[in-house]
Amino acid sequence: MEFFGSLSSLLSDFRLCPFNSHVIIEFKGCVKLKKIIHFKSQVLSKEFSDYYEPEKICPICHTSFDGTYLSAFEFLTERKTVYHSHDIKKLYVLHYCHACEQCFLSLYTKDSGSPYYDEIFTLVGSSPRKEKNIEFEPCIQALSPKFCKIYNQALSAENNGLDDLCGFGYRRALEFLIKDFAVKMYPDKAETIFEMPLSNCINNYIDNRKLRIVASRAVWLGNDHSHYISKHEDKDLNDLKLLVELSRHWIAMELETLEAEIIPKK
């Protein structure tokens, strides 16, 4: 991310500042925890203080974060529009997480064109950010490790704003899940299943009617995210994800039912 360019400046002013003094404020119906932060400015060499609302969750270990920072530095930029120009203050803060004992850099801004300009610096983003993977059911993990891996990669792409890539990823994850399940149910047809189009696999080797319905619809929407022309313009990424989740649900139910069938009567 672009705000990593100031990391060297932050490290040059290293110090540990705990999350201690705070003020609760309320405006526009929103309650915020406003904190005092000390920083050096690009314009003047002396130290300044201001209010900001710190990151609440560590982006690396995903635990509750207390706001501890090592150093902070402010830059002033100007945003020009057709009608006027206004100042944007950017506050780069090097945070330290006591839980995982790692540092991360956060960017906060205060925009003079915003109605909240006189209030606080607000969070824009933090980096590095380690994505929190979804833990799938054990039966799904055992059936299709590639589905779990690709799905979480697509989720990471979505969380990082790569919305033109994640739909294709969810569609590819679905293909591994469906074909791995079909091979489990028809092991003697493995080569045929691997080579055939996913829609044909669903129609010929998925016996559960409800699974067949949601999986086929997921393929339709997934193809819209993979091809030049979208045929279902009233559906979006959330609709695709829901159908993939439903497909996973029905497959998990089928697998768990198979496990139940082998329990002997005593």
BELGI-V507757 format. One record per backbone hydrogen bond with DSSP energy under -0.5 kcal/mol. NH is the residue of the N-H (numbers start at 1). CO is the residue of the C=O. Records with the same first field share a line. If there is no record, write none. Layout:
# BELGI-V507757
NH: CO / CO
This chain:
# BELGI-V507757
4: 1
5: 2
6: 3
7: 4
10: 6
11: 7
12: 8
13: 10
14: 11
15: 70
17: 15 / 69
18: 16
20: 18
23: 34
25: 23 / 32
27: 30
30: 27
32: 25 / 30
34: 23 / 32
35: 33 / 52
36: 21
37: 50
39: 48
40: 72
41: 44 / 46
42: 74
48: 39
50: 37
52: 35
53: 121
54: 52
58: 63
62: 58
65: 56
69: 17
70: 94
71: 94
73: 92
74: 40
75: 90
77: 88
79: 86
80: 78
81: 84
86: 79
88: 77
89: 110
90: 75 / 88
91: 89 / 108
92: 73 / 90
93: 91 / 106
94: 71
95: 93 / 104
96: 68
97: 102
98: 96
101: 97
102: 97
104: 95
105: 127
106: 93
107: 125
108: 91
109: 122
110: 89
112: 87 / 110
114: 111
117: 114
119: 116
120: 116
121: 51
122: 109
124: 107
125: 107
127: 105
130: 59 / 128
131: 129
133: 131
136: 134
140: 137
141: 137
142: 138
143: 139
144: 140
148: 144
149: 145
150: 146
151: 147
152: 148
153: 149
154: 150
155: 151
156: 152
157: 153
158: 154
159: 155
160: 156
161: 158
162: 157
163: 161
165: 162
166: 162
167: 163
169: 165
170: 166
171: 167
172: 168
173: 169
174: 170
175: 171
176: 172
177: 173
178: 174
179: 175
180: 176
181: 177
182: 178
183: 179
184: 180
185: 181
186: 182
189: 186
190: 187
193: 189
194: 190
195: 191
196: 192
201: 197
202: 198
203: 199
204: 200
205: 201
206: 202
207: 205
212: 208
213: 209
214: 210
215: 211
216: 212
217: 213
218: 214
219: 215
220: 216
221: 217
222: 218
223: 219
224: 220
225: 221
226: 223
227: 223
235: 232
240: 236
241: 237
242: 238
243: 239
244: 240
245: 241
246: 242
247: 243
248: 244
249: 245
250: 246
251: 247
252: 248
253: 249
254: 250
255: 251
256: 252
257: 253
258: 254
259: 255
260: 256
261: 257
262: 258 / 259
263: 260
264: 262
